Amino acid sequence: MFFRSGWLDSLFDRLGLTQWVGPLRAFLRRARNNEPLDGQPAVRSASPQSPPIESTMPTKKSRAQSKKTSRSQPAKAQKRAAKPAARKAASKRGAASKRTGASRAATAEAVKQLVAALQNHPQHKDIVSAGQQQKDQLLRSLIPLYLARSLGLEVTSGTTSRFWSQLGVSYAAPNAAKALRMHTGYASDSKKGKTITAKGIRYVEDAIARG
């Protein structure tokens, strides 16, 4: 109604502004139709949407998996570090077990040979009697060394103890070693352990003679 009456044309004509009639009408028409004033299509802005919670926050499952992974990593590292130590310890135990087994086998063989030498000795009964009847620890320590003179055996305190055990005499290994330490000159040290001396031989033979 406002643009059809021609009133606006007449007013602008009197004012000498007829050249602004067209642009003004276009401006008012765009404003009424909610069109952009610069001639570009209107763009309705939309309020920004917040990202979904699950896209920005880790789920319970992912947090649990992360905790489980963080806990398992040190455990795995410790397990990997423990394996070489365990293998080393097992190797040491195996080596120690082998040495112990070899030592026991050597002792058993030495006792076997000493018993055989005793049985073949012409004074077999006298030697056994002296060791059993005379509670002389030095004598009991020297008799195995006396029998081993020509055998090339290493006679230890353990060997001496087991030798007398075969003859029914209880003689502890520490006592066998102590007797030789306390009575010097009756045995000497060699590459194969203790060796009876001339003084020790006389001591054993005197004891045998006494019966």
TORTORPA-857983 format. One line per field, with one value per residue (C-alpha): y, x, z. Coordinates in Angstrom, 2 decimals, always signed. Layout:
! TORTORPA-857983
north	Y_...
east	X_...
up	Z_...
END
This chain:
! TORTORPA-857983
north	+0.00_+2.40_+1.89_+1.83_+5.22_+7.13_+9.43_+8.47_+9.13_+12.57_+13.40_+12.35_+14.20_+17.46_+16.93_+16.12_+12.61_+10.53_+8.48_+7.00_+5.79_+2.47_+1.57_+2.51_+0.29_-2.60_-2.00_-2.01_-5.10_-7.06_-5.96_-7.05_-10.43_-10.95_-10.97_-9.88_-6.22_-6.92_-9.23_-12.50_-15.30_-15.38_-18.02_-19.01_-19.55_-22.54_-22.71_-24.80_-28.23_-29.66_-32.86_-36.01_-36.87_-40.23_-38.59_-36.43_-38.60_-42.13_-44.84_-46.96_-49.89_-47.91_-46.55_-50.06_-51.39_-48.49_-49.20_-52.91_-52.21_-49.78_-52.35_-55.24_-53.44_-53.25_-56.83_-58.02_-56.10_-57.64_-61.07_-60.62_-59.40_-62.31_-64.97_-64.51_-64.39_-67.55_-69.32_-68.21_-69.42_-72.72_-73.08_-72.49_-75.00_-77.51_-76.98_-77.25_-80.41_-81.91_-81.07_-82.57_-85.69_-86.00_-85.52_-88.20_-90.59_-89.95_-90.55_-93.75_-95.01_-94.09_-95.94_-98.97_-99.08_-98.58_-101.46_-103.65_-102.65_-103.47_-106.91_-107.67_-106.49_-109.32_-107.71_-107.10_-108.34_-106.48_-103.19_-103.56_-104.51_-101.55_-99.13_-100.61_-101.26_-98.33_-95.16_-93.17_-90.51_-89.90_-93.61_-93.73_-90.73_-92.27_-95.83_-94.82_-92.79_-95.81_-98.05_-95.45_-95.15_-97.11_-96.35_-92.71_-91.81_-88.49_-89.33_-86.61_-86.43_-87.53_-90.54_-91.48_-91.20_-93.41_-95.93_-96.52_-96.60_-99.63_-101.32_-100.51_-97.61_-94.19_-91.53_-88.02_-86.24_-83.08_-85.22_-86.88_-83.52_-82.11_-85.02_-84.39_-80.65_-81.11_-83.71_-82.27_-84.29_-87.43_-86.34_-83.76_-81.91_-82.88_-82.27_-85.15_-84.08_-85.53_-88.04_-90.10_-89.39_-91.80_-90.73_-91.56_-94.99_-95.87_-94.73_-96.99_-100.01_-99.64_-99.55_-102.66_-104.48_-103.67_-105.32
east	+0.00_+2.82_+4.70_+1.63_+0.22_+2.99_+3.22_+6.83_+7.65_+6.11_+7.94_+11.34_+10.61_+9.98_+13.14_+15.18_+15.93_+14.17_+17.31_+16.98_+13.41_+14.36_+17.13_+14.96_+12.13_+14.53_+15.96_+12.54_+11.46_+14.53_+14.10_+10.45_+11.30_+14.21_+16.73_+20.36_+20.88_+24.03_+22.17_+23.65_+21.33_+20.61_+22.34_+20.70_+23.27_+22.87_+24.02_+27.17_+26.49_+28.62_+30.40_+28.90_+30.24_+31.46_+33.62_+35.56_+35.62_+37.08_+34.58_+34.75_+35.94_+38.79_+39.85_+39.83_+41.89_+44.34_+44.75_+45.15_+47.82_+49.69_+49.70_+50.73_+53.70_+55.84_+54.87_+55.96_+59.21_+59.91_+59.07_+61.46_+64.20_+63.59_+64.01_+67.81_+68.30_+66.23_+68.19_+71.47_+70.35_+69.18_+72.52_+74.39_+72.20_+72.79_+76.55_+76.57_+74.48_+76.91_+79.88_+78.15_+77.28_+80.84_+82.24_+79.95_+80.87_+84.59_+84.17_+82.23_+84.92_+87.69_+85.92_+85.48_+89.19_+90.19_+87.98_+89.48_+93.02_+92.13_+90.81_+93.97_+96.31_+98.10_+97.18_+93.58_+92.08_+94.60_+93.91_+90.15_+90.57_+92.83_+90.38_+87.37_+88.84_+91.21_+89.16_+92.02_+90.84_+94.32_+94.70_+91.32_+92.29_+95.65_+94.55_+92.79_+95.90_+98.04_+96.00_+95.99_+99.80_+100.07_+96.60_+97.02_+93.68_+92.56_+91.45_+89.26_+87.63_+84.38_+86.14_+87.55_+84.12_+82.47_+85.32_+84.81_+81.07_+81.62_+83.37_+80.63_+82.45_+80.82_+83.43_+82.31_+84.10_+84.82_+86.54_+88.69_+89.91_+90.38_+92.59_+95.05_+95.12_+95.79_+98.54_+101.08_+103.76_+101.68_+100.28_+101.25_+99.39_+99.81_+98.04_+95.72_+94.98_+96.51_+99.37_+100.66_+104.25_+106.87_+105.94_+102.31_+103.21_+105.11_+102.18_+99.75_+102.06_+102.70_+98.95_+98.46_+101.19_+99.49_+96.43
up	+0.00_+0.91_-2.39_-4.68_-3.68_-5.50_-2.55_-1.95_-5.64_-5.44_-2.21_-3.57_-6.83_-4.98_-3.00_-6.08_-4.84_-7.46_-8.05_-4.49_-4.90_-6.49_-4.05_-1.08_-2.28_-2.75_+0.73_+2.36_+0.42_+1.51_+5.10_+5.05_+3.55_+5.97_+3.13_+3.56_+2.71_+0.63_-1.75_-0.39_+0.71_+4.39_+6.45_+9.65_+12.32_+14.43_+17.98_+18.28_+19.54_+22.27_+21.28_+22.75_+26.18_+25.00_+22.32_+24.78_+27.89_+28.07_+28.76_+31.91_+29.81_+28.27_+31.67_+33.14_+30.23_+30.62_+34.35_+33.67_+31.04_+33.33_+36.13_+33.88_+32.31_+35.50_+36.35_+32.92_+33.21_+36.60_+35.24_+32.32_+34.69_+37.06_+34.38_+33.91_+37.69_+38.12_+35.38_+36.99_+40.42_+38.94_+37.17_+40.45_+42.26_+39.49_+39.62_+43.42_+43.22_+40.71_+42.93_+45.95_+43.99_+42.71_+46.23_+47.64_+44.85_+45.44_+49.18_+48.60_+46.25_+48.71_+51.55_+49.32_+48.54_+52.18_+53.32_+50.58_+51.68_+55.28_+54.37_+52.39_+55.17_+57.05_+60.39_+59.43_+62.71_+64.85_+63.07_+63.49_+67.14_+67.85_+66.29_+68.04_+71.49_+71.93_+72.13_+70.70_+68.26_+66.88_+66.16_+64.43_+62.30_+61.36_+60.45_+57.19_+56.23_+57.13_+54.79_+52.00_+51.76_+48.51_+47.11_+46.15_+47.75_+49.17_+52.70_+54.18_+57.60_+55.94_+54.44_+57.85_+59.47_+56.85_+56.97_+60.69_+60.21_+57.94_+60.89_+63.39_+65.06_+65.36_+64.65_+63.65_+60.83_+62.90_+65.54_+62.88_+61.61_+65.14_+66.23_+63.41_+64.10_+67.80_+67.32_+64.93_+63.19_+62.65_+59.28_+56.69_+53.96_+50.32_+47.01_+47.84_+51.38_+54.51_+54.30_+57.21_+58.28_+59.60_+63.11_+62.37_+60.96_+64.14_+66.25_+64.36_+64.37_+68.10_+68.74_+66.60_+68.52_+71.80_+70.40
END
